[in-house]
């Protein structure tokens, strides 16, 4: 994520970069030392998309300040 946004790793924490998922459970987070997206919780497809054939997990990346 840091590389894609053109940020250096220290800027990730300085700019309050975070990942926000729909719903209560945050399945994905941002690793502060590497800038990689990582799974924060176990993702159970059957529980998440019980009756839907195409399962999509949506999330947003929030960056504070101007880019």
Wavefront OBJ file of the C-alpha trace (Angstrom):
o trace
v 0.000 0.000 0.000
v 2.788 2.420 0.884
v 4.468 1.771 -2.457
v 1.193 2.145 -4.388
v 0.461 5.480 -2.677
v 4.026 6.735 -3.052
v 4.514 6.991 0.717
v 7.497 6.032 2.829
v 6.815 3.568 5.649
v 7.043 6.165 8.477
v 4.364 8.217 6.707
v 1.842 5.400 7.106
v 1.561 5.952 10.852
v 2.165 9.725 10.643
v -0.745 10.162 8.201
v -3.105 7.821 10.035
v -3.436 5.381 7.127
v -5.905 2.637 7.997
v -8.205 0.079 6.397
v -11.923 0.103 7.170
v -14.217 -2.829 6.282
v -17.990 -2.895 6.031
v -19.737 -4.215 9.126
v -18.407 -4.780 12.604
v -15.594 -7.196 11.833
v -12.370 -5.783 10.439
v -11.047 -8.617 8.273
v -8.122 -6.710 6.764
v -5.546 -4.444 8.384
v -2.421 -2.596 7.371
v 0.893 -3.910 8.706
v 2.655 -0.817 10.065
v 6.232 -2.017 9.540
v 5.860 -3.342 5.974
v 2.925 -1.396 4.531
v 1.298 -4.660 3.382
v -2.366 -5.577 3.657
v -2.819 -8.539 5.987
v -5.774 -10.537 7.251
v -6.754 -9.402 10.719
v -9.473 -12.008 11.300
v -10.248 -15.447 9.941
v -12.368 -15.062 6.781
v -15.092 -17.705 6.582
v -16.685 -17.523 3.131
v -19.692 -19.657 4.130
v -20.464 -17.358 7.027
v -19.743 -14.105 5.179
v -21.546 -14.913 1.899
v -23.959 -17.612 2.937
v -26.314 -17.597 -0.065
v -24.350 -15.527 -2.573
v -22.363 -17.174 -5.345
v -19.963 -14.251 -5.865
v -18.410 -13.304 -2.525
v -16.883 -9.824 -2.279
v -15.212 -8.336 0.779
v -15.223 -4.563 0.477
v -12.929 -2.238 2.376
v -11.701 1.334 2.152
v -8.249 2.782 2.695
v -8.349 6.007 4.716
v -5.417 8.464 4.465
v -5.517 11.626 6.551
v -4.187 14.853 5.071
v -3.634 15.886 1.485
v -2.091 13.584 -1.112
l 1 2 3 4 5 6 7 8 9 10 11 12 13 14 15 16 17 18 19 20 21 22 23 24 25 26 27 28 29 30 31 32 33 34 35 36 37 38 39 40 41 42 43 44 45 46 47 48 49 50 51 52 53 54 55 56 57 58 59 60 61 62 63 64 65 66 67
